[in-house]
């Protein structure tokens, strides 16, 4: 406990020093960096940076020229300065929603205009830009399922990591091994519970930089974030390999030239049945050389108290987790419309022990003879250069990423001495992309790009003593992947209300690898076979996409879309030896409808239905030695339905509801999968010792283990957000949500057939304060439910079931300050 307190204090002092290193400057207004040029582009940038909605009554105003604006000013002042020489004026319809119209001529006795019952079609548009489209498409012009979470929502009541996104969306799910260890899934496309040599099914990005390849979610803290966009997949055309389910793109707040400001966010938490927690974070924006450069810094420290007790080791609250990290970005205005960003990310996570408990025993208790802690480290450096020239835009990004995860599992045999299974996953990724595009304008928009990626992953495994002394190294594997890609996409407006989009991607992938600590080959035949398995091989993939978007009525969009995605193969470990597994591929057809814009329209609705054909599914499972392995388990299909609904019955109050339904099945199991099931399941072998085809088919079939793992059939969410002005700038803000997660299976195969899910979670946060300072009181897991988020703690457990409970009811008192 003392070590945890010291770690928290050090992290907190570091973040506090970071945020207090500059004189304070009032930042009640947003910091804006708006480009010179067309009014349409300036208003789109204003909407992104100030989180407001701006519509235009007269379409002729879109092309008016406006000056650049770099300042920290209220939205009203920014609009006045932009519109000064355009013959237009701005009117605030409701808080956060503005309408730009042709300025009225002066009258001798001006009288207030009556409310307009039905504004023109253009006035009903809420400008939301889908940055992840790589073409700066407006939401109404995007053919596909997309969710945008505002950065202010992510930090309301204290910023979290990926869990903050999960709590707001029904379509995204996760495993729950611990911070920095989890796998994410979208649209029911899930492969397994473990992090092995397979590439992730969800692509994660910070800006244009890919965060990982086949490593787990780094779970970066979402401080000082503009927004998080989730594009449901596959997204193979624009994002390539590893986007089968979709992509999650985090957009950080960019440095603002010529402005000084910052923020502090801190809080303390008390957990029932557990230890206290604390968090401290700060952000700082500093101008350098006038308005030619700016530096933005973010630092944070988090200590989440434990709540699992281990009577066998005479310890309570064993699973404390400490996280410390930060970001830095330097933006330089090179002149002539060119800008460059140089930045980096650092985050370290340490878990004292795992967060699972024994099922069926005392509440929040686990009896294991060893500690099962984990450590993750994440490093990213990137450089970005961009230019806007009229309607054309260019952007090139290069990044270098290093990620290391060390996990410890209890592998004590029944009646034997304590033993720890240690797995280290070390990933080094180099990636670069350049693209040029023209946003959809005058009926036509397009993007052309090229990218390069090289990823090296080393997986080491060993059995150790609790003290860390090695007992028996196990076979590990190195996987190396290089990928070169060309891609393009274009949209053409066939009629004023019908737009067609087509795209394609061609990827050339080179795979190589080797075994580590492998048994010595006993014969020349074995040596030759091993050399063949690890030899380099090349593959070429072509990924097409087609979409049709109709906007027959204001605020209504109907779309149909076809897209593909893939993951390359690699090397897997199987009972001490290595073997190849093939790449897999998905083909998805979807259709959907949208009405309004979530959070901005009085009423909004989105519905998407998709069918996915999944070929050569890559999945991780437990082999006959009890160790994680990877193979192609066959072909499958997934039906997915997602719906969201939002309503603002009165000003300041918003209600929302969402539901996701997924039905994923392995429809054609592979021969190796059938053999594995027969080997691990008593009674499924024939008299000859091989698999009994009839019995195996019955086990796999409907009601058996054919379901895609880790994705609940039904996930539902309800939310409320209410804001009320108490006095002048003093506001009362209440937000809350409830989320139900249905049943799912832990993995593929009979050993990982345990059920999980079927629980409800909830949270509520109250804030009282001004735009510059406030106090929050939040509660998570209001009902203090136990639940079972994840039915796996260690794959070596014998004779005992496992659950991963929800964090018990936790109350947080927080304080935030902007300056």
Secondary structure as GFF3:
##gff-version 3
##sequence-region A 1 819
A	DSSP	alpha_helix	2	19	.	.	.	ID=ss1
A	DSSP	beta_strand	31	34	.	.	.	ID=ss2
A	DSSP	beta_strand	37	38	.	.	.	ID=ss3
A	DSSP	alpha_helix	39	50	.	.	.	ID=ss4
A	DSSP	beta_strand	53	56	.	.	.	ID=ss5
A	DSSP	three_ten_helix	59	63	.	.	.	ID=ss6
A	DSSP	beta_strand	65	66	.	.	.	ID=ss7
A	DSSP	beta_strand	69	72	.	.	.	ID=ss8
A	DSSP	alpha_helix	75	82	.	.	.	ID=ss9
A	DSSP	beta_strand	88	94	.	.	.	ID=ss10
A	DSSP	beta_strand	97	102	.	.	.	ID=ss11
A	DSSP	three_ten_helix	121	124	.	.	.	ID=ss12
A	DSSP	beta_strand	129	130	.	.	.	ID=ss13
A	DSSP	three_ten_helix	131	133	.	.	.	ID=ss14
A	DSSP	beta_strand	137	138	.	.	.	ID=ss15
A	DSSP	three_ten_helix	139	141	.	.	.	ID=ss16
A	DSSP	beta_strand	146	150	.	.	.	ID=ss17
A	DSSP	alpha_helix	151	155	.	.	.	ID=ss18
A	DSSP	alpha_helix	162	166	.	.	.	ID=ss19
A	DSSP	beta_strand	172	174	.	.	.	ID=ss20
A	DSSP	beta_strand	184	186	.	.	.	ID=ss21
A	DSSP	beta_strand	202	206	.	.	.	ID=ss22
A	DSSP	beta_strand	209	210	.	.	.	ID=ss23
A	DSSP	beta_strand	225	232	.	.	.	ID=ss24
A	DSSP	alpha_helix	236	239	.	.	.	ID=ss25
A	DSSP	beta_strand	246	252	.	.	.	ID=ss26
A	DSSP	beta_strand	261	271	.	.	.	ID=ss27
A	DSSP	beta_strand	277	288	.	.	.	ID=ss28
A	DSSP	beta_strand	293	304	.	.	.	ID=ss29
A	DSSP	three_ten_helix	311	313	.	.	.	ID=ss30
A	DSSP	beta_strand	321	335	.	.	.	ID=ss31
A	DSSP	beta_strand	338	351	.	.	.	ID=ss32
A	DSSP	beta_strand	357	358	.	.	.	ID=ss33
A	DSSP	beta_strand	374	389	.	.	.	ID=ss34
A	DSSP	beta_strand	392	410	.	.	.	ID=ss35
A	DSSP	beta_strand	420	441	.	.	.	ID=ss36
A	DSSP	beta_strand	444	464	.	.	.	ID=ss37
A	DSSP	beta_strand	470	495	.	.	.	ID=ss38
A	DSSP	beta_strand	498	516	.	.	.	ID=ss39
A	DSSP	alpha_helix	524	534	.	.	.	ID=ss40
A	DSSP	beta_strand	537	550	.	.	.	ID=ss41
A	DSSP	beta_strand	556	567	.	.	.	ID=ss42
A	DSSP	beta_strand	570	574	.	.	.	ID=ss43
A	DSSP	beta_strand	577	581	.	.	.	ID=ss44
A	DSSP	beta_strand	584	595	.	.	.	ID=ss45
A	DSSP	beta_strand	603	615	.	.	.	ID=ss46
A	DSSP	beta_strand	618	622	.	.	.	ID=ss47
A	DSSP	beta_strand	628	632	.	.	.	ID=ss48
A	DSSP	beta_strand	634	647	.	.	.	ID=ss49
A	DSSP	beta_strand	653	669	.	.	.	ID=ss50
A	DSSP	alpha_helix	671	680	.	.	.	ID=ss51
A	DSSP	alpha_helix	693	700	.	.	.	ID=ss52
A	DSSP	beta_strand	714	727	.	.	.	ID=ss53
A	DSSP	beta_strand	730	741	.	.	.	ID=ss54
A	DSSP	beta_strand	744	745	.	.	.	ID=ss55
A	DSSP	beta_strand	755	756	.	.	.	ID=ss56
A	DSSP	beta_strand	759	769	.	.	.	ID=ss57
A	DSSP	beta_strand	773	780	.	.	.	ID=ss58
A	DSSP	beta_strand	802	803	.	.	.	ID=ss59
A	DSSP	beta_strand	810	818	.	.	.	ID=ss60
###
